[in-house]
Amino acid sequence: MNRIPHRLLWCFASFSIFALVGCGDDGEPSADPWGAEGFVPGEPLPITTDETWSFVPIEGSVCGDGTPSGLFVNATERSRELVLFLLGGGVCYDRATCALMPREREGLGEDPLSYANLTAGIFDRDDPENPFRDANFVVLPHCTGDFHLADRVNDYPGIGEVHQRGHGNVKRALRRVAPTFADASRITFAGFSAGGVGVTGNYHLVASAFRAVGAPLPFLVNDGGPLLRPPYLGVKGQETIAAAWGLEDTLFRWCRRCKTDGFHEIFGRLHELYPELRSSVVCAYGDAVVVGLYTLMSGFGFVTASGGLEGGLLDFSDYTSTFPESTSGGAQREFFYESTRHGALVVGPLSETPGLADFLRAQLEGSGDFETVH
């Protein structure tokens, strides 16, 4: 069963919204996202370099219904490059959203490999224009409805218990993934839709884990998960998400202004913590799923905001353009394009988004051509 297009029908993962996370330069200490004990590596993953997909259960990882979860691996002998990818899916943060998207409360099923179609876009090794074609792939499912950000069990009225352990699942996976690829030549932390929000909110966690084992600092690519500024993303919606997913105990510990000023501030905070970070946000001006979810979260505040989604994306780009110029090669850039399609990295060939492959290549290679496109 091809779950990616199927889940798109359920507002596939999406975007932005709420996410995250973190700041801390506003007078509070930069809390270690791993807690007082710091990052403790576990047993490396059992992998074979035959370029086929396998499912690896991760002890303690769960989906929304409490059934076991894990990760998908496709390893190669071509290189020691790593792409750590977070899949998208629907959202569940109150009775209405959890009822609207019931698949976010289901598990991976008897055949986890049928959960998602991991063949297109950056996973296509036969595409000569794909800058990731020679990489090893590790992919985490999004079966918790929390954009990979929560770590709690919620009991929603009329719905029942939902195990929203997306953030905890990322932590458990990293204890296996980081020691497996401690010798990685290059690391990209990327995600689609809800996974785009997830990579942004979990970047500090991931970067600190890889640094602990001596691996290079990951690149960040957020596809279809823009975190817009108010009024495009309403304050009330952000507060609702933060309360439901318990962000006070996770993301807000190291990004206080993400709580007080808006989730978009995670980008500024990350570039303070990692001046050499090269990060990007990819999104279509008319992305129908992003529009739907922002309308769900912000109601008429988003519908009536100047320029709609396009206005919000350009406003976000204005915000990131104020970041101090990095002397260590770091940069935040955006790739915005005309389309109503949701996502570009894994929903089809990269060629369907002209210019995207060159943009990503410039990001990865440290090129001065890594410039915002809109």
SEPATOR-142381 format. One record per atom (N, C-alpha, C): residue in three letters; x negated, z negated, y negated. Coordinates in steps of 0.05 Angstrom, whole numbers, plus 5000, padded with zeros to 4 digits. Atoms other than C-alpha are relative to their C-alpha. Layout:
ALAXZY;...
END
This chain:
MET498350005024;MET500050005000;MET498350004975;ASN501649985024;ASN497150194932;ASN501049804980;ARG498950215016;ARG497949554894;ARG499550034970;ILE500549985028;ILE494849754828;ILE502450134985;PRO497749895015;PRO500350244806;PRO502549845004;HIS497650164995;HIS505549794839;HIS500149764981;ARG500050235018;ARG503349194798;ARG500250084971;LEU499649915028;LEU503249614735;LEU503049994993;LEU497250015005;LEU510749644743;LEU500949714993;TRP499350285005;TRP510748894738;TRP498449904976;CYS501550075024;CYS507248894671;CYS497249935008;PHE502550034989;PHE501048914709;PHE498349834983;ALA501550155012;ALA496748484682;ALA499450014976;SER500649985023;SER495948434621;SER499049884980;PHE501450005022;PHE492948324565;PHE499749774985;SER500950145017;SER491447964517;SER501049764996;ILE498650205008;ILE495047474499;ILE499049755000;PHE500550265003;PHE493346864512;PHE497649915009;ALA501950084991;ALA487846724534;ALA498649814991;LEU501850165001;LEU483046364516;LEU498849854982;VAL502150134999;VAL478245974497;VAL498149914984;GLY501550135011;GLY473045764465;GLY498149934983;CYS501850035020;CYS469345514412;CYS498649744998;GLY501250255001;GLY465744914391;GLY498249974979;ASP501950035021;ASP461645044331;ASP501249854977;ASP498650135021;ASP466644674290;ASP499649705001;GLY500650285000;GLY463144014296;GLY500149875027;GLU499850124973;GLU464243904371;GLU497750115017;PRO502249904983;PRO458843954425;PRO500950245016;SER499549774983;SER458344584466;SER500149915029;ALA499750114973;ALA461044314532;ALA499150205021;ASP500849844977;ASP457944574596;ASP502650075015;PRO497549934986;PRO463644964629;PRO500049915029;TRP500250104972;TRP461144704696;TRP500249705002;GLY499750294999;GLY461943974676;GLY497349875000;ALA502450165002;ALA456843424678;ALA497950075021;GLU502049944979;GLU453643654743;GLU498750274996;GLY501149745004;GLY452344354717;GLY500650185024;PHE499549814979;PHE452344964762;PHE498449935025;VAL501350064974;VAL450844824835;VAL500650245019;PRO499549764983;PRO449845464877;PRO500749925029;GLY499250044972;GLY452945514946;GLY498650205018;GLU501149814981;GLU451745955006;GLU500450294991;PRO499649725007;PRO450546694991;PRO502150145017;LEU497949854986;LEU455847195011;LEU498950155023;PRO500849834978;PRO455447545078;PRO500750294992;ILE499349735009;ILE454848275056;ILE498450205017;THR501349774988;THR453148945088;THR499950224980;THR500449805021;THR450449515046;THR500950285009;ASP499049744990;ASP454750065077;ASP502050134982;GLU498249895020;GLU458950195015;GLU502950025009;THR497250034993;THR465449995048;THR501149744990;TRP498850245010;TRP470349475024;TRP500549805022;SER499350214981;SER470948805059;SER501149774984;PHE498850235013;PHE474848175043;PHE498549755010;VAL501450254994;VAL471047505041;VAL501749774991;PRO498550245008;PRO475346875042;PRO498149804986;ILE501650205014;ILE472846344993;ILE501449735003;GLU498850264995;GLU474145625014;GLU501149874974;GLY498850145023;GLY478945274966;GLY501450194981;SER498649815018;SER481245914931;SER502850055010;VAL497249964992;VAL488746014931;VAL501450194981;CYS498149845016;CYS494246474907;CYS502249824990;GLY497850155011;GLY500546264871;GLY501749855019;ASP498350144980;ASP504146084935;ASP498449805016;GLY501650204986;GLY498445644958;GLY498550115024;THR501449884977;THR495946135011;THR497150074992;PRO502949965006;PRO488346275016;PRO499550264985;SER500949765014;SER484846764971;SER497050035005;GLY502949954997;GLY477847034965;GLY499250224982;LEU500949785016;LEU474347654940;LEU499450255017;PHE500649754987;PHE472948384956;PHE497250084993;VAL502849935004;VAL465848644965;VAL499550285010;ASN500949734992;ASN462949344967;ASN497150024991;ALA502950015006;ALA455349314971;ALA498650265007;THR501549754996;THR450149874970;THR497049945001;GLU502950015000;GLU442850004981;GLU498950154976;ARG500949845022;ARG442550424919;ARG498549844978;SER501250165021;SER440749854872;SER500849715004;ARG499250285000;ARG441349104859;ARG501749954975;GLU498250035022;GLU445949224800;GLU502649895011;LEU497450134992;LEU452448814802;LEU502150054979;VAL497650015017;VAL459348924774;VAL501849795012;LEU498150214992;LEU463548294779;LEU502650064984;PHE497549895012;PHE470748514766;PHE502449825006;LEU497550164997;LEU477248134754;LEU502450204998;LEU497749845000;LEU483648494773;LEU502249894981;GLY497750085016;GLY490048474732;GLY502449935017;GLY497550074987;GLY497148274748;GLY501949894979;GLY498050105019;GLY503347984716;GLY499449714991;VAL500450265012;VAL504147334678;VAL502149805008;CYS498150224993;CYS507446664695;CYS499249754984;TYR500650245016;TYR507646104643;TYR502549844994;ASP497550155004;ASP514945884641;ASP502150115020;ARG497949914981;ARG521445964680;ARG500650294998;ALA499349735003;ALA523046634650;ALA497950205010;THR502049814991;THR516446974660;THR499449995030;CYS500550034971;CYS515446694730;CYS502250135016;ALA497849884987;ALA522346934749;ALA499950314998;LEU500249715006;LEU521147624718;LEU497950135018;MET502349894985;MET514647724757;MET499449845025;PRO500350174976;PRO515547404826;PRO497650065017;ARG502349934983;ARG509747774857;ARG497549844992;GLU502250175008;GLU505147324817;GLU500049735015;ARG499850244985;ARG507446764862;ARG499750055030;GLU500449924973;GLU505747134926;GLU497050015007;GLY502849994991;GLY499347154967;GLY499150295005;LEU501249744995;LEU494947724990;LEU501150145024;GLY498949884976;GLY498747845054;GLY498150005024;GLU501650004976;GLU496247955124;GLU497650194999;ASP502249815003;ASP491848535102;ASP499149994971;PRO500950025028;PRO488248325037;PRO499050264989;LEU501149755010;LEU484849005032;LEU502150194990;SER497949835010;SER491549325019;SER501149904973;TYR499050135025;TYR492548874958;TYR499550184976;ALA500749845024;ALA489149364910;ALA498650265009;ASN501449744995;ASN486650084908;ASN497449994984;LEU502650035013;LEU479250004894;LEU498450255004;THR501349754996;THR477350734892;THR499550164975;ALA500149835024;ALA478351014822;ALA498249894978;GLY501550095023;GLY474550984757;GLY497249905006;ILE502850104996;ILE468350544759;ILE499449955029;PHE500550044971;PHE469250454834;PHE499450275014;ASP500449744988;ASP468351204846;ASP497050065000;ARG502949954998;ARG461151294871;ARG499350295000;ASP500649724999;ASP461852044874;ASP500350134972;ASP499849895027;ASP463052134799;ASP497349984986;PRO502650005013;PRO456452334767;PRO500049894972;GLU499850115027;GLU458952104699;GLU500649704999;ASN499450284999;ASN460551404723;ASN497549844998;PRO502550155003;PRO455150934696;PRO499749775020;PHE500150224980;PHE456850424751;PHE500050105029;ARG499749894973;ARG456750894811;ARG498049895020;ASP502150104982;ASP450350584840;ASP500049695003;ALA499950295001;ALA452549854831;ALA501249885025;ASN498650174981;ASN454649314880;ASN502549904986;PHE497550095011;PHE461949114869;PHE501049755013;VAL498650244991;VAL465048424875;VAL502549974983;VAL497549995014;VAL472348394857;VAL501849765007;LEU498150234996;LEU477047794848;LEU502850094995;PRO497249945005;PRO484547884856;PRO501249824979;HIS498550175019;HIS489547624805;HIS502749955013;CYS497650064985;CYS494847294848;CYS501149724992;THR499250265009;THR496046664806;THR501650014974;GLY498349975024;GLY499646934744;GLY498949864976;ASP501150165022;ASP494946564698;ASP497650134985;PHE502149845013;PHE490147114674;PHE497249885007;HIS502650124990;HIS484546754714;HIS499249774982;LEU500750205020;LEU484846184663;LEU500849715007;ALA499050274994;ALA488545584693;ALA498749885024;ASP500950144976;ASP486645064744;ASP501749765005;ARG498050214995;ARG492844674761;ARG502350105017;VAL497549924987;VAL499244674801;VAL502349934982;ASN497750045018;ASN505444764758;ASN502650015015;ASP497350014988;ASP512544604777;ASP502050104978;TYR498349885020;TYR516945074736;TYR502949965008;PRO497150044993;PRO524444904732;PRO501250265011;GLY498749774987;GLY528345364778;GLY498250185015;ILE502049844986;ILE521945654806;ILE498649855022;GLY501550174981;GLY518245094840;GLY497150014995;GLU502950025003;GLU510844994851;GLU498750274999;VAL501749775002;VAL506045534829;VAL497149914998;HIS502950085001;HIS498645444845;HIS498550194981;GLN501449845020;GLN495445694782;GLN497149914998;ARG502750084997;ARG488245624802;ARG498050234994;GLY501649775005;GLY485446274773;GLY497249934990;HIS502650095011;HIS479845924734;HIS498449865022;GLY501350134978;GLY478245494794;GLY499050205021;ASN500949794982;ASN477946114838;ASN497550134991;VAL502449885011;VAL472846424792;VAL497649825004;LYS502250194997;LYS468545794795;LYS499150005030;ARG500750014972;ARG468845774871;ARG498650265009;ALA501349744993;ALA467046514876;ALA497250014989;LEU502649995013;LEU461246434828;LEU497949855016;ARG501950164984;ARG458045904872;ARG498850165023;ARG500949834978;ARG457446444925;ARG498650264988;VAL501049755011;VAL456347064881;VAL497349984986;ALA502450035016;ALA450946804835;ALA497449995017;PRO502450004984;PRO445846624889;PRO499650265016;THR500249754985;THR447447274926;THR498650214983;PHE501149805019;PHE445447684864;PHE498249874979;ALA501950125018;ALA440247234833;ALA497950194991;ASP502149805007;ASP435547834834;ASP501350254989;ALA498749775011;ALA440548304802;ALA498450144978;SER501449855021;SER437548854759;SER501650014975;ARG498249995022;ARG443648874715;ARG502749895009;ILE497450124993;ILE450348504714;ILE502050074978;THR497749955018;THR456948724683;THR502349845010;PHE497650164995;PHE462848244680;PHE502350144987;ALA497949835011;ALA468948684671;ALA502749935013;GLY497350064989;GLY476448634681;GLY502150184987;PHE497849835009;PHE482949024673;PHE502449834994;SER497450125007;SER489148774637;SER499749695000;ALA500350294998;ALA490048034656;ALA497149945006;GLY502850044994;GLY482948104684;GLY498350044975;GLY501549975025;GLY480648344615;GLY500049744984;VAL499850265012;VAL483147694586;VAL498349805015;GLY501550194983;GLY480047324645;GLY497050024996;VAL502949985004;VAL473047604635;VAL499249894974;THR500750115026;THR473247414562;THR500149695001;GLY499850294999;GLY475646704576;GLY498149875018;ASN501950124981;ASN470946594634;ASN497150084996;TYR502749905004;TYR464846924605;TYR497949784999;HIS501950225003;HIS461346274586;HIS499449885027;LEU500350114973;LEU462546014656;LEU498150185017;VAL501549804984;VAL459646654688;VAL497250024990;ALA502749975011;ALA453746734641;ALA498249765006;SER501650244994;SER451546014651;SER499249985029;ALA500650014971;ALA451946084727;ALA497750195006;PHE502149814994;PHE447646714729;PHE497449914987;ARG502550095012;ARG442646424680;ARG498849775016;ALA501050234985;ALA442045804724;ALA498350105024;VAL501549904977;VAL439446244781;VAL498050214992;GLY502049825010;GLY434946664737;GLY500850294998;ALA499049735002;ALA439347284735;ALA500350084970;PRO499749915027;PRO440147714672;PRO502749934988;LEU497550055014;LEU445547584620;LEU501950235005;PRO498149784995;PRO451847974639;PRO501050144975;PHE498449855020;PHE455048514597;PHE502949925003;LEU497150074998;LEU462448404581;LEU501650254992;VAL498249785006;VAL467748954585;VAL502949915005;ASN497150074999;ASN475048784570;ASN501650254998;ASP498449764999;ASP479649354590;ASP502949945000;GLY497150035001;GLY486849324568;GLY500949714997;GLY499350285004;GLY486748584550;GLY499349894973;PRO500850075028;PRO486048544474;PRO501149734992;LEU499150255011;LEU486447864441;LEU500250034970;LEU499649945029;LEU489448004373;LEU500349754984;ARG499750235019;ARG489647564312;ARG503049974992;PRO497350035012;PRO496047264283;PRO500250184976;PRO497450064988;PRO501147504265;PRO500650175025;TYR499549824977;TYR500348024321;TYR500449845025;LEU499650194978;LEU499547464372;LEU500949744987;GLY498850235014;GLY504246914349;GLY498849735009;VAL501150274996;VAL501846194343;VAL501649855022;LYS498350144980;LYS507845924383;LYS499450105028;GLY500549904973;GLY506446384441;GLY497349905011;GLN502650104992;GLN499146174443;GLN500249705008;GLU499750294994;GLU501145434442;GLU501549975027;THR498550024975;THR506145544499;THR498250065024;ILE501949934978;ILE500845884543;ILE498049785004;ALA502150204998;ALA495545364527;ALA501149755013;ALA498850244988;ALA500244794546;ALA500550045030;ALA499349954973;ALA502645114610;ALA497650025018;TRP502449954984;TRP495745304635;TRP497849794997;GLY501950225003;GLY492144674612;GLY497450084989;LEU502549915011;LEU487045024569;LEU498549784985;GLU501450235014;GLU485544364533;GLU497849895018;ASP502050124982;ASP481744144595;ASP497950205009;THR501949804992;THR478044794605;THR498850154977;LEU501149835020;LEU477145314552;LEU499649874973;PHE500250125027;PHE478444904490;PHE497849784999;ARG502150205001;ARG473044404510;ARG497550114986;TRP502449885013;TRP467744894485;TRP500750204978;CYS499249825022;CYS471845314436;CYS502449884986;ARG497850145014;ARG475944864391;ARG501550184981;ARG498649835020;ARG477445394339;ARG501750215014;CYS498149824986;CYS480645824393;CYS502749875002;LYS497550145000;LYS485945284395;LYS501249994972;THR499050045027;THR486545184320;THR500450254985;ASP499849765016;ASP485445884294;ASP501050255015;GLY499049784984;GLY487346344351;GLY498150085022;PHE501649934976;PHE484946604418;PHE497950224994;HIS502049795007;HIS481347194385;HIS497349894993;GLU502550125008;GLU476046704362;GLU498049975023;ILE501850014978;ILE473146704432;ILE497750204997;PHE502149805003;PHE469247334414;PHE497849904981;GLY502050115019;GLY465947014354;GLY498449775013;ARG501350224988;ARG464346394394;ARG497950095021;LEU501849904979;LEU461246784452;LEU497550124987;HIS502449885013;HIS456647154404;HIS498349794986;GLU501650225010;GLU454446494375;GLU498449885023;LEU501350124977;LEU452846224444;LEU497950195012;TYR501749794988;TYR449646884467;TYR499550224980;PRO500449805020;PRO446847274408;PRO499250275011;GLU500949754989;GLU444147804455;GLU502350145016;LEU497749894985;LEU451047934487;LEU500950274989;ARG498849745007;ARG453448654487;ARG502750025013;SER497350024990;SER460948634494;SER501750224988;SER498249785010;SER466649134487;SER502949945008;VAL497150004994;VAL474249184485;VAL500950285000;VAL498949724997;VAL477549824510;VAL503049985002;CYS497150014999;CYS484849954496;CYS501250254987;ALA498549775012;ALA489850514480;ALA501749894978;TYR498350085023;TYR493550484414;TYR502949965008;GLY497250024992;GLY500150574450;GLY500449885027;ASP499850124973;ASP498850184514;ASP502749865003;ALA497250104997;ALA506050064537;ALA500249725011;VAL499950264988;VAL504449454578;VAL499149784980;VAL500950185020;VAL500549114523;VAL502249954979;VAL497850025019;VAL506249264474;VAL502249825012;GLY497950164988;GLY511248964523;GLY499349715001;LEU500850284997;LEU507348324535;LEU499749874972;TYR500250125027;TYR505848214461;TYR502749954988;THR497350055009;THR513148304446;THR501249765014;LEU499150234985;LEU514747804500;LEU498949744988;MET501350245010;MET509847304471;MET500749944971;SER499750045029;SER510947414397;SER502650094988;GLY497449915010;GLY517847724392;GLY499950184976;PHE499949835023;PHE519548034326;PHE497649964982;GLY502550035015;GLY513147754297;GLY498150225006;PHE501749784993;PHE509548294335;PHE501350274993;VAL498649755005;VAL514848834328;VAL499850074971;THR500049945029;THR514948764252;THR497349984988;ALA502750015012;ALA507448654243;ALA499150284992;SER500849755011;SER504249204203;SER498550175021;GLY501449814983;GLY502449804247;GLY500349955030;GLY499750064971;GLY504549484314;GLY497449965014;LEU502550044985;LEU499249504368;LEU497650134987;GLU502349865014;GLU494950014331;GLU499149834977;GLY500750175023;GLY495149574269;GLY498549755009;GLY501350244990;GLY493248964311;GLY497250065010;LEU502649934989;LEU487449324345;LEU498050054977;LEU501749945023;LEU484649574278;LEU499449744985;ASP500450265013;ASP485548874249;ASP497949845016;PHE502050134983;PHE481548594308;PHE497350124995;SER502549875005;SER476149104296;SER498849924973;ASP501050105026;ASP475748884223;ASP498849725003;TYR501050274995;TYR474848174248;TYR497250015013;THR502649994987;THR469048344295;THR497950134984;SER502049885017;SER465648764242;SER498749804982;THR501250205017;THR464248124205;THR497949835014;PHE502050154985;PHE459847844261;PHE497250054988;PRO502749965010;PRO452647724238;PRO498550215017;GLU501649804985;GLU447848284257;GLU498049855018;SER501850134981;SER444048084319;SER497250124999;THR502849904999;THR436448134321;THR499050035028;SER500949994972;SER436348104397;SER501650215016;GLY498649784987;GLY440548724412;GLY502949955006;GLY497250064995;GLY447348384417;GLY501850154982;ALA498149865016;ALA453548724392;ALA502849995013;GLN497249974991;GLN461148724398;GLN501150264989;ARG498949745008;ARG464349414397;ARG502750055013;GLU497449934990;GLU471149714409;GLU500250305006;PHE499449724994;PHE473550354442;PHE503050035001;PHE497249975002;PHE480650514420;PHE500750305001;TYR499449724996;TYR484151164438;TYR503050055001;GLU497249925001;GLU490751534433;GLU501150045029;SER498649984974;SER495051424495;SER502049775002;THR498250234993;THR500650994523;THR499249885027;ARG500950094974;ARG496850884588;ARG498949724999;HIS501050284999;HIS495150174609;HIS497350015016;GLY502750024988;GLY487650124623;GLY498750275004;ALA501649764997;ALA482050614632;ALA497849985021;LEU502350034982;LEU476750324678;LEU500650055029;VAL499549994972;VAL480250324745;VAL502650145007;VAL497449884995;VAL486850694738;VAL499950305005;GLY500449724996;GLY483951394744;GLY497250084993;PRO502749925006;PRO477651804732;PRO499349934971;LEU500950075027;LEU473551594671;LEU500350244982;SER499749765016;SER474052314648;SER502750034987;GLU497450005013;GLU481352194632;GLU500049874973;THR500450135026;THR478851794573;THR497550114987;PRO502449875010;PRO474052274537;PRO498349824982;GLY501950165016;GLY467951924509;GLY499549735011;LEU500350274990;LEU468851284548;LEU497549965016;ALA502450034983;ALA463251404598;ALA497549984982;ASP502350015018;ASP458351534541;ASP499949744985;PHE499850265014;PHE460750914504;PHE498949785018;LEU500950214981;LEU459650474566;LEU497050035006;ARG502949964994;ARG452850794580;ARG498349894976;ALA501550105023;ALA450550634509;ALA500049694999;GLN499850294999;GLN452949914518;GLN497949895020;LEU501750104979;LEU449049834583;LEU497150054995;GLU502849925003;GLU442750184562;GLU498749904974;GLY501250125025;GLY441849814496;GLY499650214978;SER500449785018;SER442550464458;SER501249934972;GLY499050035027;GLY443450484383;GLY502650164996;ASP497549845002;ASP449250964397;ASP502449835009;PHE497850184992;PHE453450364420;PHE501549924974;GLU498550035025;GLU458350424362;GLU503050005006;THR497050014997;THR465850274355;THR501250284997;VAL498649755000;VAL470350864369;VAL503049954995;HIS497150015004;HIS477350904339;HIS500850204979;
END
